[in-house]
Amino acid sequence: MDEEGSRTLDEIFDFKELNEQLRKDAQEAKQRAEAAEKKNDELLERIRVLENKQASLETSFMERMKAELQARLLPCDVIC
């Protein structure tokens, strides 16, 4: 850098330094992308688990409702 703290033309066009910085930035971006992908996979698995629980609860609820309706209708069927 020169006296004013500005970069010189040689520093600006130092491709080796630029390439190193680009590689570093690319590596950091890759790590962030991998972390985001991992988090996404975890969230997708959590959604799958919750969907399975919901389906199970819906099935259980419907079976219970069916049993209650049959229990209420059965005496009428016998009497009628």
mmCIF file of the N, C-alpha and C atoms, coordinates in Angstrom:
data_MODEL
# 
_entry.id   MODEL 
# 
loop_
_atom_site.group_PDB 
_atom_site.id 
_atom_site.type_symbol 
_atom_site.label_atom_id 
_atom_site.label_alt_id 
_atom_site.label_comp_id 
_atom_site.label_asym_id 
_atom_site.label_entity_id 
_atom_site.label_seq_id 
_atom_site.pdbx_PDB_ins_code 
_atom_site.Cartn_x 
_atom_site.Cartn_y 
_atom_site.Cartn_z 
_atom_site.occupancy 
_atom_site.B_iso_or_equiv 
_atom_site.pdbx_formal_charge 
_atom_site.auth_seq_id 
_atom_site.auth_comp_id 
_atom_site.auth_asym_id 
_atom_site.auth_atom_id 
_atom_site.pdbx_PDB_model_num 
ATOM 1   N N  . MET A 1 1  ? 0.845   -1.179  0.000   1.00 0.00 ? 1  MET A N  1 
ATOM 2   C CA . MET A 1 1  ? 0.000   0.000   0.000   1.00 0.00 ? 1  MET A CA 1 
ATOM 3   C C  . MET A 1 1  ? 0.887   1.238   0.000   1.00 0.00 ? 1  MET A C  1 
ATOM 4   N N  . ASP A 1 2  ? 0.347   2.278   -0.577  1.00 0.00 ? 2  ASP A N  1 
ATOM 5   C CA . ASP A 1 2  ? 1.128   3.516   -0.611  1.00 0.00 ? 2  ASP A CA 1 
ATOM 6   C C  . ASP A 1 2  ? 0.901   4.303   0.674   1.00 0.00 ? 2  ASP A C  1 
ATOM 7   N N  . GLU A 1 3  ? 1.466   5.497   0.727   1.00 0.00 ? 3  GLU A N  1 
ATOM 8   C CA . GLU A 1 3  ? 1.414   6.314   1.941   1.00 0.00 ? 3  GLU A CA 1 
ATOM 9   C C  . GLU A 1 3  ? -0.006  6.649   2.375   1.00 0.00 ? 3  GLU A C  1 
ATOM 10  N N  . GLU A 1 4  ? -0.921  6.778   1.434   1.00 0.00 ? 4  GLU A N  1 
ATOM 11  C CA . GLU A 1 4  ? -2.296  7.161   1.760   1.00 0.00 ? 4  GLU A CA 1 
ATOM 12  C C  . GLU A 1 4  ? -3.149  5.958   2.173   1.00 0.00 ? 4  GLU A C  1 
ATOM 13  N N  . GLY A 1 5  ? -2.581  4.792   2.134   1.00 0.00 ? 5  GLY A N  1 
ATOM 14  C CA . GLY A 1 5  ? -3.335  3.598   2.487   1.00 0.00 ? 5  GLY A CA 1 
ATOM 15  C C  . GLY A 1 5  ? -4.077  2.994   1.316   1.00 0.00 ? 5  GLY A C  1 
ATOM 16  N N  . SER A 1 6  ? -3.884  3.543   0.127   1.00 0.00 ? 6  SER A N  1 
ATOM 17  C CA . SER A 1 6  ? -4.524  3.008   -1.073  1.00 0.00 ? 6  SER A CA 1 
ATOM 18  C C  . SER A 1 6  ? -3.679  1.870   -1.623  1.00 0.00 ? 6  SER A C  1 
ATOM 19  N N  . ARG A 1 7  ? -4.323  1.013   -2.363  1.00 0.00 ? 7  ARG A N  1 
ATOM 20  C CA . ARG A 1 7  ? -3.585  -0.083  -2.990  1.00 0.00 ? 7  ARG A CA 1 
ATOM 21  C C  . ARG A 1 7  ? -2.953  0.403   -4.287  1.00 0.00 ? 7  ARG A C  1 
ATOM 22  N N  . THR A 1 8  ? -1.764  -0.092  -4.526  1.00 0.00 ? 8  THR A N  1 
ATOM 23  C CA . THR A 1 8  ? -1.073  0.265   -5.768  1.00 0.00 ? 8  THR A CA 1 
ATOM 24  C C  . THR A 1 8  ? -1.611  -0.596  -6.903  1.00 0.00 ? 8  THR A C  1 
ATOM 25  N N  . LEU A 1 9  ? -1.289  -0.202  -8.127  1.00 0.00 ? 9  LEU A N  1 
ATOM 26  C CA . LEU A 1 9  ? -1.708  -0.988  -9.286  1.00 0.00 ? 9  LEU A CA 1 
ATOM 27  C C  . LEU A 1 9  ? -1.165  -2.411  -9.212  1.00 0.00 ? 9  LEU A C  1 
ATOM 28  N N  . ASP A 1 10 ? 0.060   -2.545  -8.754  1.00 0.00 ? 10 ASP A N  1 
ATOM 29  C CA . ASP A 1 10 ? 0.640   -3.884  -8.624  1.00 0.00 ? 10 ASP A CA 1 
ATOM 30  C C  . ASP A 1 10 ? -0.161  -4.728  -7.633  1.00 0.00 ? 10 ASP A C  1 
ATOM 31  N N  . GLU A 1 11 ? -0.586  -4.116  -6.547  1.00 0.00 ? 11 GLU A N  1 
ATOM 32  C CA . GLU A 1 11 ? -1.382  -4.845  -5.555  1.00 0.00 ? 11 GLU A CA 1 
ATOM 33  C C  . GLU A 1 11 ? -2.770  -5.183  -6.101  1.00 0.00 ? 11 GLU A C  1 
ATOM 34  N N  . ILE A 1 12 ? -3.350  -4.246  -6.828  1.00 0.00 ? 12 ILE A N  1 
ATOM 35  C CA . ILE A 1 12 ? -4.680  -4.472  -7.394  1.00 0.00 ? 12 ILE A CA 1 
ATOM 36  C C  . ILE A 1 12 ? -4.645  -5.625  -8.390  1.00 0.00 ? 12 ILE A C  1 
ATOM 37  N N  . PHE A 1 13 ? -3.585  -5.671  -9.200  1.00 0.00 ? 13 PHE A N  1 
ATOM 38  C CA . PHE A 1 13 ? -3.499  -6.698  -10.229 1.00 0.00 ? 13 PHE A CA 1 
ATOM 39  C C  . PHE A 1 13 ? -2.617  -7.876  -9.818  1.00 0.00 ? 13 PHE A C  1 
ATOM 40  N N  . ASP A 1 14 ? -2.484  -8.097  -8.534  1.00 0.00 ? 14 ASP A N  1 
ATOM 41  C CA . ASP A 1 14 ? -1.747  -9.256  -8.032  1.00 0.00 ? 14 ASP A CA 1 
ATOM 42  C C  . ASP A 1 14 ? -2.694  -10.458 -8.103  1.00 0.00 ? 14 ASP A C  1 
ATOM 43  N N  . PHE A 1 15 ? -2.672  -11.139 -9.245  1.00 0.00 ? 15 PHE A N  1 
ATOM 44  C CA . PHE A 1 15 ? -3.625  -12.220 -9.489  1.00 0.00 ? 15 PHE A CA 1 
ATOM 45  C C  . PHE A 1 15 ? -3.440  -13.392 -8.530  1.00 0.00 ? 15 PHE A C  1 
ATOM 46  N N  . LYS A 1 16 ? -2.210  -13.594 -8.095  1.00 0.00 ? 16 LYS A N  1 
ATOM 47  C CA . LYS A 1 16 ? -1.985  -14.676 -7.139  1.00 0.00 ? 16 LYS A CA 1 
ATOM 48  C C  . LYS A 1 16 ? -2.777  -14.394 -5.862  1.00 0.00 ? 16 LYS A C  1 
ATOM 49  N N  . GLU A 1 17 ? -2.687  -13.170 -5.379  1.00 0.00 ? 17 GLU A N  1 
ATOM 50  C CA . GLU A 1 17 ? -3.432  -12.784 -4.174  1.00 0.00 ? 17 GLU A CA 1 
ATOM 51  C C  . GLU A 1 17 ? -4.939  -12.871 -4.429  1.00 0.00 ? 17 GLU A C  1 
ATOM 52  N N  . LEU A 1 18 ? -5.364  -12.389 -5.607  1.00 0.00 ? 18 LEU A N  1 
ATOM 53  C CA . LEU A 1 18 ? -6.785  -12.442 -5.944  1.00 0.00 ? 18 LEU A CA 1 
ATOM 54  C C  . LEU A 1 18 ? -7.272  -13.882 -6.024  1.00 0.00 ? 18 LEU A C  1 
ATOM 55  N N  . ASN A 1 19 ? -6.483  -14.747 -6.662  1.00 0.00 ? 19 ASN A N  1 
ATOM 56  C CA . ASN A 1 19 ? -6.866  -16.150 -6.779  1.00 0.00 ? 19 ASN A CA 1 
ATOM 57  C C  . ASN A 1 19 ? -6.972  -16.808 -5.411  1.00 0.00 ? 19 ASN A C  1 
ATOM 58  N N  . GLU A 1 20 ? -6.038  -16.495 -4.531  1.00 0.00 ? 20 GLU A N  1 
ATOM 59  C CA . GLU A 1 20 ? -6.090  -17.048 -3.180  1.00 0.00 ? 20 GLU A CA 1 
ATOM 60  C C  . GLU A 1 20 ? -7.351  -16.585 -2.459  1.00 0.00 ? 20 GLU A C  1 
ATOM 61  N N  . GLN A 1 21 ? -7.678  -15.310 -2.602  1.00 0.00 ? 21 GLN A N  1 
ATOM 62  C CA . GLN A 1 21 ? -8.879  -14.779 -1.957  1.00 0.00 ? 21 GLN A CA 1 
ATOM 63  C C  . GLN A 1 21 ? -10.130 -15.410 -2.567  1.00 0.00 ? 21 GLN A C  1 
ATOM 64  N N  . LEU A 1 22 ? -10.140 -15.550 -3.884  1.00 0.00 ? 22 LEU A N  1 
ATOM 65  C CA . LEU A 1 22 ? -11.291 -16.184 -4.536  1.00 0.00 ? 22 LEU A CA 1 
ATOM 66  C C  . LEU A 1 22 ? -11.454 -17.629 -4.074  1.00 0.00 ? 22 LEU A C  1 
ATOM 67  N N  . ARG A 1 23 ? -10.347 -18.360 -3.967  1.00 0.00 ? 23 ARG A N  1 
ATOM 68  C CA . ARG A 1 23 ? -10.411 -19.744 -3.475  1.00 0.00 ? 23 ARG A CA 1 
ATOM 69  C C  . ARG A 1 23 ? -10.937 -19.778 -2.041  1.00 0.00 ? 23 ARG A C  1 
ATOM 70  N N  . LYS A 1 24 ? -10.454 -18.852 -1.233  1.00 0.00 ? 24 LYS A N  1 
ATOM 71  C CA . LYS A 1 24 ? -10.902 -18.787 0.160   1.00 0.00 ? 24 LYS A CA 1 
ATOM 72  C C  . LYS A 1 24 ? -12.398 -18.468 0.218   1.00 0.00 ? 24 LYS A C  1 
ATOM 73  N N  . ASP A 1 25 ? -12.824 -17.475 -0.568  1.00 0.00 ? 25 ASP A N  1 
ATOM 74  C CA . ASP A 1 25 ? -14.247 -17.114 -0.605  1.00 0.00 ? 25 ASP A CA 1 
ATOM 75  C C  . ASP A 1 25 ? -15.096 -18.276 -1.113  1.00 0.00 ? 25 ASP A C  1 
ATOM 76  N N  . ALA A 1 26 ? -14.597 -18.963 -2.141  1.00 0.00 ? 26 ALA A N  1 
ATOM 77  C CA . ALA A 1 26 ? -15.332 -20.106 -2.691  1.00 0.00 ? 26 ALA A CA 1 
ATOM 78  C C  . ALA A 1 26 ? -15.437 -21.225 -1.662  1.00 0.00 ? 26 ALA A C  1 
ATOM 79  N N  . GLN A 1 27 ? -14.365 -21.472 -0.928  1.00 0.00 ? 27 GLN A N  1 
ATOM 80  C CA . GLN A 1 27 ? -14.382 -22.515 0.104   1.00 0.00 ? 27 GLN A CA 1 
ATOM 81  C C  . GLN A 1 27 ? -15.383 -22.161 1.208   1.00 0.00 ? 27 GLN A C  1 
ATOM 82  N N  . GLU A 1 28 ? -15.389 -20.899 1.621   1.00 0.00 ? 28 GLU A N  1 
ATOM 83  C CA . GLU A 1 28 ? -16.344 -20.463 2.648   1.00 0.00 ? 28 GLU A CA 1 
ATOM 84  C C  . GLU A 1 28 ? -17.777 -20.583 2.137   1.00 0.00 ? 28 GLU A C  1 
ATOM 85  N N  . ALA A 1 29 ? -17.999 -20.221 0.880   1.00 0.00 ? 29 ALA A N  1 
ATOM 86  C CA . ALA A 1 29 ? -19.341 -20.339 0.296   1.00 0.00 ? 29 ALA A CA 1 
ATOM 87  C C  . ALA A 1 29 ? -19.760 -21.801 0.224   1.00 0.00 ? 29 ALA A C  1 
ATOM 88  N N  . LYS A 1 30 ? -18.824 -22.669 -0.130  1.00 0.00 ? 30 LYS A N  1 
ATOM 89  C CA . LYS A 1 30 ? -19.121 -24.106 -0.189  1.00 0.00 ? 30 LYS A CA 1 
ATOM 90  C C  . LYS A 1 30 ? -19.482 -24.630 1.199   1.00 0.00 ? 30 LYS A C  1 
ATOM 91  N N  . GLN A 1 31 ? -18.749 -24.219 2.210   1.00 0.00 ? 31 GLN A N  1 
ATOM 92  C CA . GLN A 1 31 ? -19.037 -24.659 3.577   1.00 0.00 ? 31 GLN A CA 1 
ATOM 93  C C  . GLN A 1 31 ? -20.409 -24.170 4.031   1.00 0.00 ? 31 GLN A C  1 
ATOM 94  N N  . ARG A 1 32 ? -20.747 -22.931 3.686   1.00 0.00 ? 32 ARG A N  1 
ATOM 95  C CA . ARG A 1 32 ? -22.074 -22.411 4.042   1.00 0.00 ? 32 ARG A CA 1 
ATOM 96  C C  . ARG A 1 32 ? -23.167 -23.184 3.314   1.00 0.00 ? 32 ARG A C  1 
ATOM 97  N N  . ALA A 1 33 ? -22.924 -23.490 2.049   1.00 0.00 ? 33 ALA A N  1 
ATOM 98  C CA . ALA A 1 33 ? -23.907 -24.246 1.264   1.00 0.00 ? 33 ALA A CA 1 
ATOM 99  C C  . ALA A 1 33 ? -24.086 -25.651 1.826   1.00 0.00 ? 33 ALA A C  1 
ATOM 100 N N  . GLU A 1 34 ? -22.993 -26.285 2.214   1.00 0.00 ? 34 GLU A N  1 
ATOM 101 C CA . GLU A 1 34 ? -23.081 -27.625 2.798   1.00 0.00 ? 34 GLU A CA 1 
ATOM 102 C C  . GLU A 1 34 ? -23.826 -27.591 4.127   1.00 0.00 ? 34 GLU A C  1 
ATOM 103 N N  . ALA A 1 35 ? -23.569 -26.576 4.933   1.00 0.00 ? 35 ALA A N  1 
ATOM 104 C CA . ALA A 1 35 ? -24.269 -26.437 6.214   1.00 0.00 ? 35 ALA A CA 1 
ATOM 105 C C  . ALA A 1 35 ? -25.760 -26.208 5.982   1.00 0.00 ? 35 ALA A C  1 
ATOM 106 N N  . ALA A 1 36 ? -26.088 -25.388 4.994   1.00 0.00 ? 36 ALA A N  1 
ATOM 107 C CA . ALA A 1 36 ? -27.498 -25.130 4.679   1.00 0.00 ? 36 ALA A CA 1 
ATOM 108 C C  . ALA A 1 36 ? -28.170 -26.393 4.162   1.00 0.00 ? 36 ALA A C  1 
ATOM 109 N N  . GLU A 1 37 ? -27.457 -27.156 3.348   1.00 0.00 ? 37 GLU A N  1 
ATOM 110 C CA . GLU A 1 37 ? -28.006 -28.404 2.824   1.00 0.00 ? 37 GLU A CA 1 
ATOM 111 C C  . GLU A 1 37 ? -28.253 -29.400 3.954   1.00 0.00 ? 37 GLU A C  1 
ATOM 112 N N  . LYS A 1 38 ? -27.323 -29.477 4.898   1.00 0.00 ? 38 LYS A N  1 
ATOM 113 C CA . LYS A 1 38 ? -27.490 -30.377 6.041   1.00 0.00 ? 38 LYS A CA 1 
ATOM 114 C C  . LYS A 1 38 ? -28.706 -29.963 6.864   1.00 0.00 ? 38 LYS A C  1 
ATOM 115 N N  . LYS A 1 39 ? -28.831 -28.671 7.120   1.00 0.00 ? 39 LYS A N  1 
ATOM 116 C CA . LYS A 1 39 ? -29.979 -28.164 7.883   1.00 0.00 ? 39 LYS A CA 1 
ATOM 117 C C  . LYS A 1 39 ? -31.276 -28.454 7.130   1.00 0.00 ? 39 LYS A C  1 
ATOM 118 N N  . ASN A 1 40 ? -31.265 -28.272 5.819   1.00 0.00 ? 40 ASN A N  1 
ATOM 119 C CA . ASN A 1 40 ? -32.434 -28.557 5.000   1.00 0.00 ? 40 ASN A CA 1 
ATOM 120 C C  . ASN A 1 40 ? -32.820 -30.032 5.113   1.00 0.00 ? 40 ASN A C  1 
ATOM 121 N N  . ASP A 1 41 ? -31.825 -30.923 5.044   1.00 0.00 ? 41 ASP A N  1 
ATOM 122 C CA . ASP A 1 41 ? -32.098 -32.355 5.179   1.00 0.00 ? 41 ASP A CA 1 
ATOM 123 C C  . ASP A 1 41 ? -32.691 -32.675 6.548   1.00 0.00 ? 41 ASP A C  1 
ATOM 124 N N  . GLU A 1 42 ? -32.158 -32.038 7.593   1.00 0.00 ? 42 GLU A N  1 
ATOM 125 C CA . GLU A 1 42 ? -32.693 -32.247 8.942   1.00 0.00 ? 42 GLU A CA 1 
ATOM 126 C C  . GLU A 1 42 ? -34.144 -31.781 9.028   1.00 0.00 ? 42 GLU A C  1 
ATOM 127 N N  . LEU A 1 43 ? -34.429 -30.630 8.427   1.00 0.00 ? 43 LEU A N  1 
ATOM 128 C CA . LEU A 1 43 ? -35.799 -30.111 8.449   1.00 0.00 ? 43 LEU A CA 1 
ATOM 129 C C  . LEU A 1 43 ? -36.743 -30.997 7.642   1.00 0.00 ? 43 LEU A C  1 
ATOM 130 N N  . LEU A 1 44 ? -36.278 -31.503 6.510   1.00 0.00 ? 44 LEU A N  1 
ATOM 131 C CA . LEU A 1 44 ? -37.108 -32.412 5.712   1.00 0.00 ? 44 LEU A CA 1 
ATOM 132 C C  . LEU A 1 44 ? -37.418 -33.691 6.485   1.00 0.00 ? 44 LEU A C  1 
ATOM 133 N N  . GLU A 1 45 ? -36.438 -34.202 7.212   1.00 0.00 ? 45 GLU A N  1 
ATOM 134 C CA . GLU A 1 45 ? -36.662 -35.399 8.033   1.00 0.00 ? 45 GLU A CA 1 
ATOM 135 C C  . GLU A 1 45 ? -37.665 -35.096 9.142   1.00 0.00 ? 45 GLU A C  1 
ATOM 136 N N  . ARG A 1 46 ? -37.539 -33.946 9.755   1.00 0.00 ? 46 ARG A N  1 
ATOM 137 C CA . ARG A 1 46 ? -38.481 -33.546 10.816  1.00 0.00 ? 46 ARG A CA 1 
ATOM 138 C C  . ARG A 1 46 ? -39.896 -33.421 10.252  1.00 0.00 ? 46 ARG A C  1 
ATOM 139 N N  . ILE A 1 47 ? -40.021 -32.851 9.062   1.00 0.00 ? 47 ILE A N  1 
ATOM 140 C CA . ILE A 1 47 ? -41.332 -32.737 8.413   1.00 0.00 ? 47 ILE A CA 1 
ATOM 141 C C  . ILE A 1 47 ? -41.905 -34.121 8.161   1.00 0.00 ? 47 ILE A C  1 
ATOM 142 N N  . ARG A 1 48 ? -41.066 -35.049 7.668   1.00 0.00 ? 48 ARG A N  1 
ATOM 143 C CA . ARG A 1 48 ? -41.529 -36.417 7.404   1.00 0.00 ? 48 ARG A CA 1 
ATOM 144 C C  . ARG A 1 48 ? -42.040 -37.077 8.682   1.00 0.00 ? 48 ARG A C  1 
ATOM 145 N N  . VAL A 1 49 ? -41.309 -36.910 9.775   1.00 0.00 ? 49 VAL A N  1 
ATOM 146 C CA . VAL A 1 49 ? -41.721 -37.481 11.061  1.00 0.00 ? 49 VAL A CA 1 
ATOM 147 C C  . VAL A 1 49 ? -43.053 -36.880 11.505  1.00 0.00 ? 49 VAL A C  1 
ATOM 148 N N  . LEU A 1 50 ? -43.185 -35.564 11.384  1.00 0.00 ? 50 LEU A N  1 
ATOM 149 C CA . LEU A 1 50 ? -44.431 -34.905 11.788  1.00 0.00 ? 50 LEU A CA 1 
ATOM 150 C C  . LEU A 1 50 ? -45.604 -35.327 10.906  1.00 0.00 ? 50 LEU A C  1 
ATOM 151 N N  . GLU A 1 51 ? -45.368 -35.487 9.609   1.00 0.00 ? 51 GLU A N  1 
ATOM 152 C CA . GLU A 1 51 ? -46.432 -35.954 8.714   1.00 0.00 ? 51 GLU A CA 1 
ATOM 153 C C  . GLU A 1 51 ? -46.877 -37.361 9.087   1.00 0.00 ? 51 GLU A C  1 
ATOM 154 N N  . ASN A 1 52 ? -45.918 -38.218 9.435   1.00 0.00 ? 52 ASN A N  1 
ATOM 155 C CA . ASN A 1 52 ? -46.264 -39.576 9.865   1.00 0.00 ? 52 ASN A CA 1 
ATOM 156 C C  . ASN A 1 52 ? -47.066 -39.555 11.159  1.00 0.00 ? 52 ASN A C  1 
ATOM 157 N N  . LYS A 1 53 ? -46.674 -38.701 12.094  1.00 0.00 ? 53 LYS A N  1 
ATOM 158 C CA . LYS A 1 53 ? -47.426 -38.582 13.347  1.00 0.00 ? 53 LYS A CA 1 
ATOM 159 C C  . LYS A 1 53 ? -48.839 -38.089 13.080  1.00 0.00 ? 53 LYS A C  1 
ATOM 160 N N  . GLN A 1 54 ? -48.962 -37.104 12.196  1.00 0.00 ? 54 GLN A N  1 
ATOM 161 C CA . GLN A 1 54 ? -50.278 -36.565 11.862  1.00 0.00 ? 54 GLN A CA 1 
ATOM 162 C C  . GLN A 1 54 ? -51.150 -37.653 11.242  1.00 0.00 ? 54 GLN A C  1 
ATOM 163 N N  . ALA A 1 55 ? -50.603 -38.418 10.317  1.00 0.00 ? 55 ALA A N  1 
ATOM 164 C CA . ALA A 1 55 ? -51.364 -39.491 9.675   1.00 0.00 ? 55 ALA A CA 1 
ATOM 165 C C  . ALA A 1 55 ? -51.797 -40.523 10.706  1.00 0.00 ? 55 ALA A C  1 
ATOM 166 N N  . SER A 1 56 ? -50.919 -40.840 11.628  1.00 0.00 ? 56 SER A N  1 
ATOM 167 C CA . SER A 1 56 ? -51.241 -41.804 12.682  1.00 0.00 ? 56 SER A CA 1 
ATOM 168 C C  . SER A 1 56 ? -52.357 -41.280 13.580  1.00 0.00 ? 56 SER A C  1 
ATOM 169 N N  . LEU A 1 57 ? -52.267 -40.004 13.945  1.00 0.00 ? 57 LEU A N  1 
ATOM 170 C CA . LEU A 1 57 ? -53.310 -39.402 14.784  1.00 0.00 ? 57 LEU A CA 1 
ATOM 171 C C  . LEU A 1 57 ? -54.649 -39.359 14.055  1.00 0.00 ? 57 LEU A C  1 
ATOM 172 N N  . GLU A 1 58 ? -54.624 -39.037 12.767  1.00 0.00 ? 58 GLU A N  1 
ATOM 173 C CA . GLU A 1 58 ? -55.860 -38.997 11.986  1.00 0.00 ? 58 GLU A CA 1 
ATOM 174 C C  . GLU A 1 58 ? -56.490 -40.384 11.914  1.00 0.00 ? 58 GLU A C  1 
ATOM 175 N N  . THR A 1 59 ? -55.667 -41.400 11.684  1.00 0.00 ? 59 THR A N  1 
ATOM 176 C CA . THR A 1 59 ? -56.171 -42.774 11.624  1.00 0.00 ? 59 THR A CA 1 
ATOM 177 C C  . THR A 1 59 ? -56.753 -43.182 12.966  1.00 0.00 ? 59 THR A C  1 
ATOM 178 N N  . SER A 1 60 ? -56.035 -42.895 14.024  1.00 0.00 ? 60 SER A N  1 
ATOM 179 C CA . SER A 1 60 ? -56.503 -43.235 15.368  1.00 0.00 ? 60 SER A CA 1 
ATOM 180 C C  . SER A 1 60 ? -57.815 -42.523 15.675  1.00 0.00 ? 60 SER A C  1 
ATOM 181 N N  . PHE A 1 61 ? -57.898 -41.251 15.334  1.00 0.00 ? 61 PHE A N  1 
ATOM 182 C CA . PHE A 1 61 ? -59.115 -40.481 15.576  1.00 0.00 ? 61 PHE A CA 1 
ATOM 183 C C  . PHE A 1 61 ? -60.285 -41.065 14.802  1.00 0.00 ? 61 PHE A C  1 
ATOM 184 N N  . MET A 1 62 ? -60.074 -41.384 13.535  1.00 0.00 ? 62 MET A N  1 
ATOM 185 C CA . MET A 1 62 ? -61.149 -41.939 12.711  1.00 0.00 ? 62 MET A CA 1 
ATOM 186 C C  . MET A 1 62 ? -61.602 -43.299 13.242  1.00 0.00 ? 62 MET A C  1 
ATOM 187 N N  . GLU A 1 63 ? -60.671 -44.124 13.679  1.00 0.00 ? 63 GLU A N  1 
ATOM 188 C CA . GLU A 1 63 ? -61.037 -45.431 14.244  1.00 0.00 ? 63 GLU A CA 1 
ATOM 189 C C  . GLU A 1 63 ? -61.850 -45.252 15.521  1.00 0.00 ? 63 GLU A C  1 
ATOM 190 N N  . ARG A 1 64 ? -61.455 -44.298 16.339  1.00 0.00 ? 64 ARG A N  1 
ATOM 191 C CA . ARG A 1 64 ? -62.184 -44.030 17.580  1.00 0.00 ? 64 ARG A CA 1 
ATOM 192 C C  . ARG A 1 64 ? -63.589 -43.513 17.287  1.00 0.00 ? 64 ARG A C  1 
ATOM 193 N N  . MET A 1 65 ? -63.695 -42.602 16.328  1.00 0.00 ? 65 MET A N  1 
ATOM 194 C CA . MET A 1 65 ? -65.009 -42.071 15.955  1.00 0.00 ? 65 MET A CA 1 
ATOM 195 C C  . MET A 1 65 ? -65.899 -43.176 15.393  1.00 0.00 ? 65 MET A C  1 
ATOM 196 N N  . LYS A 1 66 ? -65.338 -44.033 14.576  1.00 0.00 ? 66 LYS A N  1 
ATOM 197 C CA . LYS A 1 66 ? -66.095 -45.146 13.998  1.00 0.00 ? 66 LYS A CA 1 
ATOM 198 C C  . LYS A 1 66 ? -66.593 -46.074 15.103  1.00 0.00 ? 66 LYS A C  1 
ATOM 199 N N  . ALA A 1 67 ? -65.735 -46.377 16.062  1.00 0.00 ? 67 ALA A N  1 
ATOM 200 C CA . ALA A 1 67 ? -66.121 -47.256 17.171  1.00 0.00 ? 67 ALA A CA 1 
ATOM 201 C C  . ALA A 1 67 ? -67.224 -46.615 18.006  1.00 0.00 ? 67 ALA A C  1 
ATOM 202 N N  . GLU A 1 68 ? -67.118 -45.308 18.267  1.00 0.00 ? 68 GLU A N  1 
ATOM 203 C CA . GLU A 1 68 ? -68.153 -44.619 19.045  1.00 0.00 ? 68 GLU A CA 1 
ATOM 204 C C  . GLU A 1 68 ? -69.478 -44.599 18.294  1.00 0.00 ? 68 GLU A C  1 
ATOM 205 N N  . LEU A 1 69 ? -69.438 -44.340 17.006  1.00 0.00 ? 69 LEU A N  1 
ATOM 206 C CA . LEU A 1 69 ? -70.674 -44.336 16.211  1.00 0.00 ? 69 LEU A CA 1 
ATOM 207 C C  . LEU A 1 69 ? -71.301 -45.721 16.171  1.00 0.00 ? 69 LEU A C  1 
ATOM 208 N N  . GLN A 1 70 ? -70.487 -46.739 16.010  1.00 0.00 ? 70 GLN A N  1 
ATOM 209 C CA . GLN A 1 70 ? -71.015 -48.103 15.997  1.00 0.00 ? 70 GLN A CA 1 
ATOM 210 C C  . GLN A 1 70 ? -71.615 -48.457 17.352  1.00 0.00 ? 70 GLN A C  1 
ATOM 211 N N  . ALA A 1 71 ? -70.982 -48.027 18.422  1.00 0.00 ? 71 ALA A N  1 
ATOM 212 C CA . ALA A 1 71 ? -71.502 -48.310 19.763  1.00 0.00 ? 71 ALA A CA 1 
ATOM 213 C C  . ALA A 1 71 ? -72.840 -47.610 19.975  1.00 0.00 ? 71 ALA A C  1 
ATOM 214 N N  . ARG A 1 72 ? -73.015 -46.422 19.435  1.00 0.00 ? 72 ARG A N  1 
ATOM 215 C CA . ARG A 1 72 ? -74.273 -45.690 19.583  1.00 0.00 ? 72 ARG A CA 1 
ATOM 216 C C  . ARG A 1 72 ? -75.359 -46.266 18.687  1.00 0.00 ? 72 ARG A C  1 
ATOM 217 N N  . LEU A 1 73 ? -74.984 -46.732 17.513  1.00 0.00 ? 73 LEU A N  1 
ATOM 218 C CA . LEU A 1 73 ? -75.967 -47.254 16.570  1.00 0.00 ? 73 LEU A CA 1 
ATOM 219 C C  . LEU A 1 73 ? -76.381 -48.684 16.895  1.00 0.00 ? 73 LEU A C  1 
ATOM 220 N N  . LEU A 1 74 ? -75.513 -49.436 17.502  1.00 0.00 ? 74 LEU A N  1 
ATOM 221 C CA . LEU A 1 74 ? -75.801 -50.840 17.783  1.00 0.00 ? 74 LEU A CA 1 
ATOM 222 C C  . LEU A 1 74 ? -77.058 -51.026 18.615  1.00 0.00 ? 74 LEU A C  1 
ATOM 223 N N  . PRO A 1 75 ? -77.249 -50.308 19.717  1.00 0.00 ? 75 PRO A N  1 
ATOM 224 C CA . PRO A 1 75 ? -78.487 -50.506 20.489  1.00 0.00 ? 75 PRO A CA 1 
ATOM 225 C C  . PRO A 1 75 ? -79.734 -50.202 19.651  1.00 0.00 ? 75 PRO A C  1 
ATOM 226 N N  . CYS A 1 76 ? -79.667 -49.208 18.776  1.00 0.00 ? 76 CYS A N  1 
ATOM 227 C CA . CYS A 1 76 ? -80.807 -48.873 17.935  1.00 0.00 ? 76 CYS A CA 1 
ATOM 228 C C  . CYS A 1 76 ? -81.084 -50.013 16.964  1.00 0.00 ? 76 CYS A C  1 
ATOM 229 N N  . ASP A 1 77 ? -80.045 -50.595 16.409  1.00 0.00 ? 77 ASP A N  1 
ATOM 230 C CA . ASP A 1 77 ? -80.217 -51.701 15.473  1.00 0.00 ? 77 ASP A CA 1 
ATOM 231 C C  . ASP A 1 77 ? -80.863 -52.898 16.166  1.00 0.00 ? 77 ASP A C  1 
ATOM 232 N N  . VAL A 1 78 ? -80.476 -53.149 17.388  1.00 0.00 ? 78 VAL A N  1 
ATOM 233 C CA . VAL A 1 78 ? -81.029 -54.286 18.127  1.00 0.00 ? 78 VAL A CA 1 
ATOM 234 C C  . VAL A 1 78 ? -82.487 -54.021 18.478  1.00 0.00 ? 78 VAL A C  1 
ATOM 235 N N  . ILE A 1 79 ? -82.797 -52.810 18.915  1.00 0.00 ? 79 ILE A N  1 
ATOM 236 C CA . ILE A 1 79 ? -84.161 -52.457 19.327  1.00 0.00 ? 79 ILE A CA 1 
ATOM 237 C C  . ILE A 1 79 ? -85.077 -52.350 18.113  1.00 0.00 ? 79 ILE A C  1 
ATOM 238 N N  . CYS A 1 80 ? -84.607 -51.709 17.077  1.00 0.00 ? 80 CYS A N  1 
ATOM 239 C CA . CYS A 1 80 ? -85.429 -51.479 15.891  1.00 0.00 ? 80 CYS A CA 1 
ATOM 240 C C  . CYS A 1 80 ? -85.537 -52.752 15.140  1.00 0.00 ? 80 CYS A C  1 
# 
